[in-house]
Amino acid sequence: MAVKDRRTTSALRGGREDRYKALVEQLPVGVYRTTPDGMIIEANAVLVRMLGHKKAQTLVSCNVKDFYVRDKDRSRIIKKLSSKPTAFQEFELRRVDGRKFWVRDHSRRVKGPDGSILHYDGILVDITERKTAERKLELALRKLQLTNEKLENLSLSDHLTGLNNRRGFFTFGLQQMKIAKRLKKDNYLVFLDIDNLKEVNDSYGHAVGDLLLQAVATILKSTLRESDVIGRIGGDEFAVLAMRSKGLGERTLQARIEEGVQAFRLKKYARLRLSVSMGLVSINPQKYQQLEDFLAHADFLMYQQKRKKERQGNPLTRS
């Protein structure tokens, strides 16, 4: 009777195993079982095809390590399974013909009664199409970003302030210098830098810093003439090219800008004060140099003023 029961139990177990194997073969994903050191014990037909083999017999006894494109992917999975029963990861595999493809791996460890790992079971899903689509999208977005950067460079205006950008300032500035040469009139070049803008951004946020940039733009536009060339040529840097006239001399120009800056207030931030440093040079059109050279000299003078303020203990932008 006991022998008969054992035979019945064995038959039932064998039937379950057959049904399990049949089910595994019907699955549309790769199914595997490996030893702890990576030798393939079992593989269904889908996995056989995935890895470029024709028969399961040729795949079984191969080591999974041979199919990984990057060894660290295998090491990462084993590390995960050493601390938890299941792991999930995406990585590349290489077929026997050398072609690469992407998979999503769902794996689990199976332990024996003594706690040692008997084998690893897992399912591999081919995600090559998805990865290819993601890569194409990534490249398309990068291409769009580069195109936008090129368009920004080709543009002549600064989107935040509405002033000329660096390219626009030099484009229109060179035209103005040619006009000044014909009219035999000097130009004034002002290089202006907002003091402590980084501190404002750190303390109040970049939105408030942007308000100061826009405020300087408004002050310059309201202070100067429509014919003067104004530009935001850097993060916190502005430049002005103004033709000399009876009503506009060197001191007058600088005083107008300083008055506008000192009068500025942000209602929501009463303690915030706008402060700028300036460098001004006079340009004789008959002694023509590159506009970049004049700008560099004005920049130097601005820097001297900024250092002088610091030595004198000039209060920070926040009062």
Backbone bond lengths (Angstrom), bond angles and torsions (degrees), N, CA, C in turn:
res aa  C-N    CA-C-N  psi(-1)  N-CA   C-N-CA  omega(-1)  CA-C   N-CA-C  phi
1 M - - - 1.471 - - 1.536 110.66 -
2 A 1.347 115.05 -43.55 1.462 119.49 -179.95 1.512 110.89 -64.35
3 V 1.342 116.15 -38.67 1.459 120.44 178.54 1.512 110.30 -63.48
4 K 1.329 116.14 -41.25 1.469 121.06 179.44 1.519 110.68 -62.98
5 D 1.359 116.14 -41.71 1.467 120.03 179.28 1.523 111.14 -62.85
6 R 1.347 115.14 -40.58 1.460 118.70 179.63 1.523 110.87 -64.46
7 R 1.338 115.08 -38.95 1.466 119.13 178.96 1.528 110.57 -65.47
8 T 1.347 115.31 -41.03 1.471 119.74 179.53 1.531 110.44 -63.49
9 T 1.336 115.30 -45.42 1.475 120.25 179.18 1.519 110.94 -61.42
10 S 1.336 115.22 -43.02 1.462 119.87 179.45 1.520 111.15 -63.45
11 A 1.334 115.76 -39.50 1.468 120.05 179.61 1.525 110.87 -65.91
12 L 1.347 115.31 -41.21 1.467 119.17 179.04 1.526 110.80 -64.31
13 R 1.345 114.22 -42.41 1.456 118.38 179.41 1.523 110.45 -63.45
14 G 1.313 115.56 -42.24 1.460 119.48 179.22 1.514 111.52 -64.31
15 G 1.330 116.65 -37.24 1.459 119.98 178.34 1.514 111.82 -65.44
16 R 1.329 115.66 -40.72 1.468 119.74 178.38 1.523 110.83 -63.90
17 E 1.328 116.13 -42.46 1.459 120.16 179.79 1.522 111.53 -63.42
18 D 1.349 115.61 -39.37 1.468 119.21 178.50 1.523 110.69 -64.16
19 R 1.350 115.45 -43.73 1.468 119.11 179.62 1.532 110.33 -64.78
20 Y 1.338 116.61 -39.05 1.466 121.02 178.77 1.528 110.59 -62.38
21 K 1.330 116.38 -45.79 1.462 120.30 179.83 1.525 111.07 -64.38
22 A 1.343 115.70 -38.70 1.468 119.54 178.17 1.527 110.49 -63.74
23 L 1.336 115.70 -40.75 1.466 120.47 178.93 1.523 110.79 -64.69
24 V 1.327 116.50 -44.29 1.462 121.23 179.58 1.518 110.94 -59.22
25 E 1.341 116.13 -39.53 1.465 119.85 -179.64 1.523 111.92 -68.62
26 Q 1.333 117.12 -23.00 1.469 120.80 -179.83 1.530 112.63 -84.45
27 L 1.312 116.85 -15.89 1.470 119.81 -177.18 1.530 111.01 -67.68
28 P 1.361 116.90 143.56 1.477 120.42 -179.37 1.527 113.24 -85.48
29 V 1.318 117.33 15.53 1.466 122.15 -179.15 1.523 109.01 -126.46
30 G 1.325 115.54 162.85 1.458 119.80 177.96 1.519 111.37 -78.70
31 V 1.326 116.44 133.36 1.465 121.82 179.48 1.527 108.29 -122.48
32 Y 1.323 116.48 136.21 1.470 119.07 -177.11 1.522 111.50 -142.41
33 R 1.313 114.12 162.76 1.463 123.09 169.26 1.518 106.77 -140.73
34 T 1.338 116.10 130.41 1.468 120.01 -179.51 1.527 110.59 -128.94
35 T 1.312 115.08 159.76 1.459 120.51 172.27 1.525 108.40 -74.92
36 P 1.328 118.13 166.80 1.470 119.90 179.01 1.523 113.65 -56.85
37 D 1.343 117.32 -29.13 1.467 118.74 -179.75 1.525 113.15 -92.50
38 G 1.360 116.96 6.59 1.457 120.26 171.38 1.511 117.34 102.54
39 M 1.332 119.32 -0.78 1.465 120.36 178.60 1.524 109.60 -71.12
40 I 1.338 116.64 132.29 1.463 121.24 -179.00 1.521 109.49 -76.72
41 I 1.339 115.77 123.36 1.466 121.73 179.12 1.520 110.37 -96.48
42 E 1.340 115.67 -44.79 1.460 121.04 -179.10 1.521 109.52 -136.71
43 A 1.333 115.66 149.22 1.472 121.44 177.09 1.514 108.50 -156.09
44 N 1.330 116.72 135.82 1.464 118.59 177.68 1.524 110.15 -84.86
45 A 1.338 115.51 175.48 1.469 120.99 -173.62 1.529 112.30 -62.74
46 V 1.346 116.46 -35.96 1.469 119.66 -179.12 1.527 110.37 -63.89
47 L 1.320 117.35 -42.92 1.458 120.50 179.30 1.526 111.04 -66.02
48 V 1.335 115.67 -37.70 1.470 119.92 177.68 1.526 109.79 -57.86
49 R 1.341 116.07 -46.41 1.470 120.41 -179.90 1.529 110.96 -68.22
50 M 1.322 116.56 -40.08 1.469 120.64 179.23 1.522 111.55 -53.38
51 L 1.329 115.52 -44.60 1.458 120.80 -174.45 1.521 113.16 -88.36
52 G 1.353 115.90 3.09 1.458 119.70 173.20 1.513 115.75 85.70
53 H 1.326 116.71 13.17 1.470 119.77 176.50 1.527 109.83 -91.26
54 K 1.321 116.03 161.76 1.465 120.72 178.89 1.519 111.88 -98.48
55 K 1.329 116.47 -30.72 1.461 120.58 -178.32 1.524 109.62 -132.95
56 A 1.342 114.05 150.46 1.457 119.23 178.73 1.518 111.19 -63.80
57 Q 1.343 115.56 -31.52 1.467 119.33 -177.59 1.531 112.03 -61.69
58 T 1.339 116.37 -32.32 1.475 118.98 -179.27 1.526 112.14 -79.05
59 L 1.344 115.56 -21.61 1.464 119.54 -180.00 1.521 111.61 -86.93
60 V 1.342 114.89 -41.10 1.458 119.34 178.89 1.525 109.07 -61.82
61 S 1.288 115.54 135.27 1.471 126.25 -176.21 1.530 112.14 89.47
62 C 1.370 117.51 -7.55 1.470 119.37 170.01 1.530 108.49 -74.44
63 N 1.290 117.23 159.36 1.457 120.84 177.95 1.525 109.25 -101.82
64 V 1.322 116.07 132.72 1.471 120.21 -177.40 1.528 111.74 -61.29
65 K 1.321 116.54 -24.96 1.465 119.94 -179.89 1.526 111.84 -58.56
66 D 1.342 115.92 -27.79 1.465 120.14 -177.97 1.526 112.49 -71.10
67 F 1.341 116.82 -16.44 1.467 120.12 -175.38 1.533 113.14 -99.91
68 Y 1.314 117.54 -10.12 1.466 120.01 -179.12 1.528 110.59 -76.70
69 V 1.329 116.07 133.25 1.466 120.37 174.86 1.526 109.70 -71.63
70 R 1.335 115.27 -39.70 1.472 120.67 178.93 1.531 109.06 -121.30
71 D 1.309 116.27 121.88 1.470 121.09 -178.39 1.525 112.17 -59.18
72 K 1.325 116.10 -32.12 1.466 119.76 -176.36 1.531 111.93 -64.62
73 D 1.355 117.60 -24.43 1.465 119.84 178.30 1.524 110.55 -65.37
74 R 1.318 116.46 -43.36 1.467 121.16 177.16 1.527 110.18 -63.46
75 S 1.317 116.70 -44.90 1.470 120.81 -179.41 1.520 111.09 -62.25
76 R 1.331 116.24 -36.85 1.463 120.54 -179.05 1.527 111.14 -66.15
77 I 1.335 116.83 -40.36 1.464 120.74 179.16 1.523 110.53 -64.66
78 I 1.328 116.38 -47.45 1.461 120.56 -179.69 1.524 110.65 -59.74
79 K 1.323 116.55 -38.65 1.459 120.45 179.00 1.526 110.77 -64.61
80 K 1.335 116.25 -42.08 1.469 119.95 178.17 1.523 110.98 -62.42
81 L 1.349 116.19 -44.03 1.463 120.68 -177.18 1.525 112.47 -72.81
82 S 1.304 117.55 -12.36 1.463 119.61 176.69 1.523 111.63 -77.39
83 S 1.341 115.86 -20.25 1.465 119.52 -177.35 1.522 113.58 -113.45
84 K 1.348 117.17 -13.71 1.460 119.73 177.65 1.525 109.57 -148.65
85 P 1.334 117.57 158.84 1.474 120.41 -172.08 1.522 115.24 -72.21
86 T 1.322 118.13 -24.41 1.466 120.19 -178.33 1.524 110.27 -130.64
87 A 1.318 115.26 159.21 1.469 120.50 179.07 1.519 109.62 -147.29
88 F 1.319 114.80 152.68 1.465 121.72 179.89 1.522 107.66 -134.60
89 Q 1.340 116.14 135.44 1.465 118.87 -178.51 1.527 110.33 -161.73
90 E 1.335 115.73 152.38 1.461 121.99 174.58 1.521 108.65 -116.13
91 F 1.333 115.91 135.91 1.465 119.96 -178.06 1.522 109.47 -162.28
92 E 1.325 115.49 175.20 1.462 121.68 179.37 1.529 111.16 -100.04
93 L 1.341 115.01 142.18 1.459 122.26 172.09 1.522 108.75 -118.87
94 R 1.319 115.50 163.06 1.466 120.90 178.70 1.529 109.42 -122.24
95 R 1.334 115.66 126.13 1.462 120.71 177.32 1.530 110.23 -70.18
96 V 1.329 115.21 170.10 1.469 118.80 179.77 1.525 111.61 -64.81
97 D 1.357 117.19 -24.10 1.465 119.65 178.32 1.531 112.31 -86.90
98 G 1.332 117.16 3.29 1.460 121.11 176.29 1.513 114.91 95.95
99 R 1.325 118.03 -12.16 1.466 120.32 -179.54 1.530 110.49 -71.66
100 K 1.331 115.08 142.16 1.459 120.55 -179.12 1.527 110.35 -100.32
101 F 1.323 115.54 151.53 1.465 120.56 174.62 1.525 108.60 -153.29
102 W 1.331 114.48 156.17 1.463 121.11 -177.51 1.522 110.85 -96.04
103 V 1.343 116.31 142.50 1.465 121.12 176.89 1.526 109.86 -134.76
104 R 1.320 113.88 155.88 1.463 121.37 168.18 1.517 106.47 -108.72
105 D 1.301 117.04 122.63 1.465 122.40 -174.08 1.525 110.78 -107.12
106 H 1.328 116.01 125.27 1.462 122.34 172.36 1.528 105.97 -112.67
107 S 1.312 117.70 108.84 1.465 120.12 -174.86 1.522 111.40 -124.18
108 R 1.336 114.69 158.06 1.465 120.33 177.49 1.518 109.10 -143.68
109 R 1.305 115.00 152.76 1.458 120.30 176.64 1.527 109.25 -96.83
110 V 1.315 116.13 147.81 1.468 121.80 176.89 1.525 107.49 -122.63
111 K 1.331 115.33 119.20 1.462 120.25 -176.98 1.521 111.90 -102.09
112 G 1.325 115.55 153.62 1.451 121.98 175.23 1.515 111.07 -89.37
113 P 1.344 117.15 178.21 1.476 121.66 -179.36 1.526 113.09 -57.12
114 D 1.326 116.61 -30.06 1.466 119.38 -178.25 1.530 113.17 -86.89
115 G 1.340 116.32 1.80 1.464 120.11 178.19 1.509 114.90 90.88
116 S 1.316 117.33 -6.36 1.468 119.55 178.51 1.526 109.88 -79.93
117 I 1.326 116.87 153.66 1.465 121.00 -179.04 1.523 109.71 -78.07
118 L 1.344 115.57 123.45 1.463 120.90 178.05 1.521 110.67 -82.37
119 H 1.342 115.79 -47.61 1.460 120.36 -179.52 1.525 109.57 -164.69
120 Y 1.336 115.07 172.50 1.460 122.71 174.26 1.519 108.58 -114.77
121 D 1.337 115.99 133.02 1.462 121.70 172.87 1.522 108.27 -109.28
122 G 1.318 116.19 151.09 1.456 117.44 178.39 1.506 114.39 -164.90
123 I 1.324 114.41 166.63 1.467 123.27 177.41 1.520 107.60 -125.31
124 L 1.321 116.80 132.72 1.461 122.60 177.07 1.523 109.65 -113.49
125 V 1.330 115.85 127.86 1.467 121.69 177.33 1.525 107.84 -113.36
126 D 1.315 116.76 127.27 1.466 121.11 178.96 1.529 109.12 -73.50
127 I 1.328 117.06 117.00 1.475 121.55 -178.81 1.528 110.60 -118.47
128 T 1.320 116.35 24.91 1.466 120.52 -176.93 1.524 111.80 -59.40
129 E 1.336 117.54 -43.71 1.472 120.75 -179.23 1.522 110.60 -60.79
130 R 1.332 116.13 -43.36 1.464 119.40 179.99 1.517 111.00 -64.26
131 K 1.331 116.53 -44.13 1.459 120.64 179.95 1.529 111.25 -64.47
132 T 1.323 116.22 -38.56 1.465 120.39 178.04 1.524 110.50 -63.60
133 A 1.352 115.50 -42.87 1.466 120.26 178.62 1.526 110.77 -64.20
134 E 1.339 116.36 -41.09 1.464 120.24 178.42 1.523 110.87 -63.07
135 R 1.327 115.43 -41.20 1.464 120.11 179.57 1.526 110.84 -64.77
136 K 1.337 116.23 -42.03 1.463 120.07 178.09 1.527 110.61 -62.49
137 L 1.341 115.44 -41.79 1.464 119.68 178.95 1.523 110.46 -64.39
138 E 1.325 116.16 -42.21 1.462 120.90 178.77 1.523 111.12 -60.98
139 L 1.334 116.51 -43.59 1.463 120.60 179.26 1.528 111.05 -66.53
140 A 1.360 115.37 -38.76 1.466 119.70 179.41 1.527 110.71 -64.68
141 L 1.340 116.19 -41.62 1.464 120.13 178.86 1.524 111.12 -66.26
142 R 1.330 115.47 -38.89 1.465 119.37 177.98 1.525 110.55 -65.28
143 K 1.326 115.52 -40.79 1.462 120.04 178.62 1.525 110.51 -63.62
144 L 1.346 115.46 -40.56 1.461 120.12 178.13 1.526 110.58 -63.78
145 Q 1.331 116.23 -41.39 1.464 120.46 178.31 1.523 111.38 -61.62
146 L 1.334 116.15 -43.83 1.464 120.15 179.12 1.526 110.89 -64.54
147 T 1.348 115.89 -38.76 1.465 120.38 178.01 1.523 110.62 -63.20
148 N 1.348 115.52 -43.66 1.464 119.69 179.05 1.528 111.04 -63.13
149 E 1.338 115.85 -38.88 1.467 119.61 178.32 1.523 110.83 -64.81
150 K 1.341 116.00 -39.35 1.464 119.68 178.34 1.525 110.73 -65.63
151 L 1.345 115.48 -41.85 1.466 119.64 178.91 1.524 110.50 -64.39
152 E 1.347 115.69 -37.69 1.464 119.86 178.33 1.524 110.25 -63.45
153 N 1.339 115.08 -40.25 1.464 119.41 178.83 1.524 111.39 -67.38
154 L 1.340 115.27 -35.30 1.461 119.24 179.65 1.524 111.60 -75.48
155 S 1.326 116.06 -24.07 1.456 120.33 -179.97 1.520 109.86 -68.05
156 L 1.311 116.49 154.54 1.463 121.70 -179.40 1.520 112.43 -106.01
157 S 1.331 117.66 -4.48 1.464 119.82 -175.30 1.523 111.77 -120.09
158 D 1.329 114.69 153.34 1.459 122.73 177.43 1.521 108.48 -92.68
159 H 1.332 117.29 123.02 1.466 120.18 -172.09 1.527 112.67 -67.83
160 L 1.339 118.73 -27.49 1.464 120.48 -176.83 1.521 112.36 -76.92
161 T 1.322 117.41 -43.56 1.469 121.15 -173.45 1.522 113.97 -103.15
162 G 1.319 117.07 -17.94 1.459 120.02 -175.97 1.517 112.92 79.86
163 L 1.332 117.61 -0.15 1.466 121.19 176.86 1.527 110.06 -81.41
164 N 1.324 115.50 175.48 1.462 118.94 169.99 1.529 108.78 -63.94
165 N 1.329 116.36 144.66 1.458 118.51 169.28 1.533 108.06 -84.99
166 R 1.305 117.91 -173.27 1.466 120.21 -176.98 1.526 111.28 -58.50
167 R 1.328 115.48 -43.66 1.465 119.95 179.57 1.527 110.49 -62.65
168 G 1.347 115.99 -44.28 1.459 120.34 179.94 1.514 112.36 -65.06
169 F 1.349 115.97 -39.28 1.464 119.55 -179.78 1.524 110.80 -61.75
170 F 1.323 117.16 -45.69 1.461 119.70 -179.58 1.527 111.35 -69.48
171 T 1.333 116.84 -35.43 1.469 120.00 179.42 1.525 110.83 -61.98
172 F 1.337 116.47 -52.84 1.464 120.50 -177.83 1.533 111.69 -78.48
173 G 1.328 116.65 -27.99 1.458 120.02 178.10 1.516 112.27 -64.70
174 L 1.328 116.34 -42.23 1.467 120.05 178.14 1.523 110.91 -63.82
175 Q 1.332 116.87 -37.41 1.465 120.47 177.28 1.529 109.96 -63.24
176 Q 1.337 116.08 -43.15 1.464 119.54 -179.17 1.525 111.46 -65.16
177 M 1.316 117.44 -37.10 1.463 120.19 179.24 1.528 111.07 -65.46
178 K 1.321 117.12 -34.85 1.468 120.67 176.73 1.529 110.61 -66.84
179 I 1.347 115.66 -40.99 1.468 120.09 178.18 1.532 109.87 -64.09
180 A 1.337 116.38 -43.55 1.469 120.78 179.93 1.522 111.27 -61.97
181 K 1.322 116.46 -35.29 1.466 120.07 178.83 1.519 110.39 -66.50
182 R 1.339 116.65 -41.15 1.468 120.03 178.30 1.521 110.75 -64.71
183 L 1.335 116.26 -40.68 1.462 121.19 -177.77 1.531 112.66 -84.22
184 K 1.337 115.90 -6.83 1.468 122.07 -178.69 1.527 111.28 57.29
185 K 1.336 114.72 47.61 1.463 121.44 178.36 1.528 109.72 -121.10
186 D 1.329 114.81 144.22 1.461 118.87 177.39 1.530 110.71 -74.26
187 N 1.320 114.77 154.74 1.466 121.90 170.31 1.522 108.54 -112.03
188 Y 1.331 115.56 149.51 1.456 120.55 171.41 1.530 107.85 -108.24
189 L 1.311 114.91 130.91 1.463 119.85 177.68 1.529 108.44 -113.89
190 V 1.330 115.35 121.44 1.465 121.46 -180.00 1.525 108.89 -111.41
191 F 1.313 115.50 129.73 1.467 121.49 172.51 1.524 106.57 -109.71
192 L 1.323 116.88 122.59 1.464 121.77 -172.73 1.524 109.84 -125.89
193 D 1.326 115.98 136.80 1.468 121.59 -179.13 1.529 109.01 -132.81
194 I 1.335 117.35 131.55 1.467 120.67 178.25 1.525 109.21 -73.63
195 D 1.328 116.24 128.86 1.464 120.58 179.80 1.527 110.82 -75.99
196 N 1.321 115.52 137.18 1.470 122.07 170.36 1.527 114.53 59.37
197 L 1.327 117.32 29.89 1.464 119.00 -179.23 1.528 110.87 -64.33
198 K 1.307 117.55 -35.71 1.470 120.20 178.92 1.524 110.70 -60.69
199 E 1.337 116.28 -41.21 1.465 120.01 178.90 1.526 110.75 -63.75
200 V 1.329 116.09 -40.33 1.466 119.95 177.59 1.526 109.97 -61.73
201 N 1.333 116.91 -46.11 1.466 120.82 179.04 1.522 111.17 -60.15
202 D 1.338 116.59 -41.15 1.467 120.64 -178.85 1.522 112.02 -69.79
203 S 1.336 116.85 -36.51 1.465 121.04 -174.87 1.525 113.29 -87.38
204 Y 1.323 116.42 -39.02 1.461 120.73 -174.38 1.526 113.80 -110.10
205 G 1.317 116.55 -18.18 1.460 120.23 -176.55 1.523 111.15 105.27
206 H 1.322 115.35 156.63 1.468 120.63 -176.85 1.530 112.37 -67.07
207 A 1.328 117.18 -24.73 1.467 119.22 178.68 1.527 110.34 -62.65
208 V 1.333 116.57 -40.05 1.469 120.55 178.34 1.526 109.64 -71.24
209 G 1.327 116.08 -39.06 1.463 119.34 175.45 1.513 111.62 -58.59
210 D 1.332 116.31 -39.10 1.470 120.53 177.47 1.527 110.98 -64.39
211 L 1.340 116.43 -35.51 1.470 119.48 177.67 1.529 110.78 -62.42
212 L 1.331 116.85 -37.54 1.467 119.83 178.03 1.522 110.93 -67.59
213 L 1.322 116.63 -40.36 1.469 119.98 176.85 1.528 110.59 -60.84
214 Q 1.330 116.06 -43.71 1.462 120.19 179.08 1.525 110.91 -67.43
215 A 1.337 116.02 -34.12 1.470 119.72 179.06 1.522 110.84 -65.00
216 V 1.323 117.03 -43.99 1.469 120.22 177.99 1.522 110.19 -61.03
217 A 1.337 116.20 -41.61 1.465 119.87 178.28 1.525 110.73 -60.32
218 T 1.336 116.51 -43.45 1.468 120.97 179.56 1.529 110.90 -64.49
219 I 1.326 116.54 -42.84 1.473 120.94 179.05 1.524 110.72 -60.79
220 L 1.317 116.95 -45.40 1.466 120.55 -178.98 1.527 111.15 -65.44
221 K 1.331 116.70 -42.03 1.473 119.53 -179.22 1.528 111.54 -66.84
222 S 1.340 116.24 -37.23 1.472 118.88 -178.95 1.526 111.91 -78.87
223 T 1.321 117.02 -24.40 1.465 121.70 -178.39 1.524 112.04 -83.40
224 L 1.309 116.36 -36.71 1.462 121.30 -172.65 1.522 111.84 -99.05
225 R 1.312 114.81 173.44 1.460 120.90 -178.73 1.525 110.47 -87.32
226 E 1.297 114.86 160.21 1.467 119.92 -179.91 1.524 111.40 -62.92
227 S 1.319 116.49 -28.04 1.468 120.39 -178.60 1.529 112.97 -78.98
228 D 1.335 117.67 -15.55 1.461 120.75 -179.98 1.531 110.03 -74.51
229 V 1.304 115.14 148.75 1.468 120.54 -178.72 1.526 108.67 -97.53
230 I 1.336 115.37 121.81 1.468 121.33 -178.58 1.528 108.19 -123.75
231 G 1.318 116.54 138.34 1.459 118.94 179.89 1.514 112.79 -148.42
232 R 1.315 114.63 149.11 1.470 120.72 167.40 1.522 105.26 -96.17
233 I 1.315 116.13 108.46 1.463 119.30 -170.12 1.527 113.24 -103.84
234 G 1.333 116.79 -0.29 1.457 121.36 177.76 1.510 109.19 -160.94
235 G 1.331 117.35 -173.26 1.461 120.32 -177.89 1.509 113.39 -54.85
236 D 1.349 116.99 -54.62 1.468 121.17 179.30 1.519 111.55 -122.03
237 E 1.325 116.40 23.33 1.463 122.05 -174.19 1.529 111.47 -114.50
238 F 1.323 114.91 136.88 1.460 122.27 178.81 1.529 108.81 -128.16
239 A 1.316 115.27 155.54 1.465 120.47 176.82 1.522 109.18 -138.15
240 V 1.326 114.99 145.84 1.469 121.85 179.41 1.523 108.35 -131.23
241 L 1.321 116.03 134.48 1.464 121.31 173.39 1.521 106.73 -122.33
242 A 1.328 116.16 109.25 1.462 121.58 -175.23 1.523 110.07 -122.72
243 M 1.335 115.96 132.89 1.459 120.46 179.71 1.533 110.10 -79.86
244 R 1.304 115.12 135.88 1.462 120.23 -178.31 1.524 110.53 -66.22
245 S 1.340 115.12 141.44 1.468 120.98 176.37 1.529 108.08 -147.52
246 K 1.323 116.65 177.36 1.466 120.28 -178.24 1.527 111.27 -59.88
247 G 1.313 115.94 -38.96 1.472 119.10 -177.47 1.510 113.97 -90.03
248 L 1.303 116.90 -0.01 1.465 118.84 -176.13 1.523 110.52 -135.97
249 G 1.322 114.27 98.80 1.457 120.20 174.68 1.522 110.09 -106.96
250 E 1.315 115.54 -178.39 1.470 120.60 -176.49 1.523 111.99 -60.24
251 R 1.344 116.26 -49.68 1.462 119.85 -178.68 1.519 111.94 -67.52
252 T 1.332 115.41 -39.36 1.466 119.78 -179.86 1.519 110.84 -61.15
253 L 1.315 116.34 -44.94 1.462 121.32 -179.04 1.524 110.83 -60.47
254 Q 1.321 116.26 -48.62 1.462 120.06 -178.05 1.527 111.07 -65.97
255 A 1.330 116.81 -39.51 1.470 121.11 -178.95 1.525 111.07 -65.07
256 R 1.333 116.87 -40.70 1.469 120.26 179.58 1.534 111.08 -60.43
257 I 1.305 115.05 -44.83 1.468 118.90 -179.08 1.528 110.25 -64.94
258 E 1.333 117.11 -44.57 1.465 121.11 -179.43 1.522 111.37 -62.25
259 E 1.339 117.50 -39.33 1.469 121.04 178.91 1.525 110.63 -63.18
260 G 1.317 116.11 -43.33 1.460 119.81 179.19 1.520 112.01 -63.74
261 V 1.316 116.49 -39.50 1.471 121.19 179.22 1.524 110.74 -65.97
262 Q 1.343 117.24 -45.58 1.466 121.29 -177.32 1.528 111.88 -66.88
263 A 1.321 116.68 -29.69 1.464 120.10 -178.08 1.527 112.62 -80.74
264 F 1.313 117.39 -12.38 1.467 120.20 -174.76 1.530 111.47 -73.03
265 R 1.336 115.79 136.72 1.460 123.02 174.15 1.532 109.30 -141.51
266 L 1.320 114.53 145.01 1.462 120.35 170.76 1.524 107.08 -102.76
267 K 1.326 117.37 117.37 1.467 120.79 -174.87 1.527 112.24 -57.24
268 K 1.309 115.95 -40.41 1.466 119.87 -176.12 1.524 111.97 -73.77
269 Y 1.338 116.35 -22.01 1.468 120.78 -178.30 1.528 108.11 -126.56
270 A 1.333 115.21 77.72 1.465 120.91 -172.88 1.523 112.42 -63.36
271 R 1.329 117.56 -29.19 1.463 120.40 -177.07 1.526 112.68 -83.48
272 L 1.308 116.27 -7.95 1.465 119.98 -177.20 1.526 110.43 -82.48
273 R 1.310 116.57 129.72 1.458 121.64 179.28 1.523 109.65 -120.04
274 L 1.317 114.82 137.00 1.461 120.74 177.00 1.521 108.76 -87.88
275 S 1.317 115.83 131.14 1.464 120.98 179.18 1.523 108.51 -138.54
276 V 1.341 115.18 139.33 1.463 119.45 179.75 1.522 109.89 -133.61
277 S 1.317 115.37 156.98 1.468 121.78 171.52 1.515 107.80 -115.75
278 M 1.341 116.27 141.77 1.465 120.22 -175.26 1.517 111.88 -130.97
279 G 1.312 114.11 150.03 1.454 121.54 169.47 1.514 107.66 -130.40
280 L 1.332 118.11 133.16 1.467 121.37 -175.49 1.521 109.67 -128.59
281 V 1.324 115.71 133.11 1.470 120.74 175.73 1.523 108.68 -128.57
282 S 1.321 114.52 148.86 1.461 121.09 176.55 1.525 108.34 -98.20
283 I 1.322 116.50 134.72 1.463 121.41 -176.94 1.520 109.61 -112.71
284 N 1.310 116.09 117.47 1.463 121.93 174.43 1.527 107.66 -86.83
285 P 1.325 118.02 113.71 1.470 120.27 -175.42 1.521 113.49 -62.61
286 Q 1.334 117.01 -21.07 1.464 119.60 179.81 1.540 111.39 -79.17
287 K 1.325 115.83 -18.07 1.474 120.72 176.28 1.526 107.72 -110.41
288 Y 1.302 113.52 64.33 1.469 120.07 -170.32 1.524 112.14 -69.17
289 Q 1.322 114.61 132.41 1.457 122.98 170.69 1.531 107.67 -127.94
290 Q 1.324 115.13 177.42 1.459 118.72 175.41 1.530 109.49 -68.36
291 L 1.326 116.58 141.20 1.461 120.55 178.56 1.530 110.59 -58.56
292 E 1.337 116.37 -33.88 1.470 120.46 178.64 1.533 111.26 -60.27
293 D 1.344 116.44 -35.74 1.466 120.09 -179.79 1.527 111.19 -66.65
294 F 1.335 116.23 -43.62 1.462 120.10 177.94 1.530 110.44 -63.99
295 L 1.324 115.49 -40.50 1.463 119.91 -179.38 1.529 110.57 -64.41
296 A 1.322 116.56 -39.43 1.466 120.58 178.49 1.529 110.66 -63.36
297 H 1.344 116.46 -38.44 1.470 119.98 179.26 1.525 110.55 -68.33
298 A 1.336 116.56 -42.33 1.467 120.58 177.91 1.529 110.26 -63.92
299 D 1.316 116.16 -37.46 1.468 121.46 176.77 1.531 110.09 -61.03
300 F 1.311 116.42 -42.60 1.469 121.40 179.00 1.530 110.92 -61.86
301 L 1.343 116.76 -43.81 1.462 120.81 179.41 1.529 110.98 -65.35
302 M 1.337 115.89 -38.47 1.465 120.12 176.80 1.527 110.28 -61.74
303 Y 1.318 115.37 -44.00 1.466 121.04 -179.42 1.527 110.56 -61.58
304 Q 1.330 117.16 -39.14 1.467 120.80 177.93 1.527 110.87 -62.57
305 Q 1.338 115.81 -42.31 1.462 119.16 179.20 1.530 110.87 -64.28
306 K 1.316 116.02 -40.39 1.465 120.41 -179.98 1.534 110.79 -63.37
307 R 1.338 116.52 -42.85 1.468 120.09 178.77 1.537 110.67 -66.14
308 K 1.333 116.81 -36.99 1.466 121.02 178.91 1.525 110.28 -62.90
309 K 1.325 116.38 -41.36 1.465 120.62 177.61 1.523 110.57 -60.31
310 E 1.305 115.68 -42.49 1.465 119.90 -178.44 1.525 111.05 -65.86
311 R 1.340 116.47 -40.17 1.469 119.78 178.96 1.527 111.76 -66.24
312 Q 1.337 115.78 -32.42 1.465 120.63 -179.33 1.523 112.08 -83.83
313 G 1.322 115.56 0.33 1.460 118.80 -179.13 1.500 112.22 72.33
314 N 1.320 115.83 38.91 1.461 120.60 179.20 1.519 110.12 -57.79
315 P 1.342 119.09 131.27 1.464 120.91 -179.72 1.520 110.61 -60.23
316 L 1.306 114.52 149.23 1.457 119.70 179.46 1.516 110.03 -68.83
317 T 1.317 115.15 169.72 1.462 119.54 -179.72 1.520 110.43 -56.24
318 R 1.342 116.26 -34.27 1.459 118.77 174.63 1.521 108.63 -84.98
319 S 1.297 117.23 123.36 1.470 119.71 179.07 1.518 109.86 -93.72
